[in-house]
Amino acid sequence: MIEATLADIRKPEVLYRYDDEIVHIVDGRKKVEVGFFVPTSMAQAFQAFIDSVEKSKKNALLQRIAKAQKNDPIEEGGVADGIV
């Protein structure tokens, strides 16, 4: 992965060199991450990777929710929320 600044990306001659690698874009003045540039040749594989990361995050969140619900049972006299 190559790291480039926004100023580098604005130059067409530099941008066309990045046709086979993912570029990590940072703001040169503020030193903050802006995002990534993914060439079309790698877009499908990169999207599959992003989808798998998001799925694992959602799965971890659902596991946390399930564990919290298990640790907080409905007591006598409590009102159920309708989830069985």
ZIWOGI-V797471 format. One record per residue. PHI is phi as a letter, one per 30 degrees, with the letter a starting at -180 (NA if undefined). Layout:
BEGIN
PHI ; PHI
END
This chain:
BEGIN
NA ; c ; c ; b ; c ; d ; d ; d ; d ; d ; d ; d ; d ; d ; d ; d ; d ; c ; c ; b ; b ; d ; c ; d ; c ; b ; d ; d ; d ; d ; h ; c ; d ; c ; l ; b ; c ; c ; d ; d ; d ; c ; d ; d ; d ; d ; d ; d ; d ; d ; d ; d ; d ; d ; d ; d ; d ; d ; d ; d ; d ; d ; d ; d ; d ; d ; d ; d ; d ; d ; d ; b ; d ; d ; d ; e ; i ; d ; c ; d ; c ; j ; d ; c
END
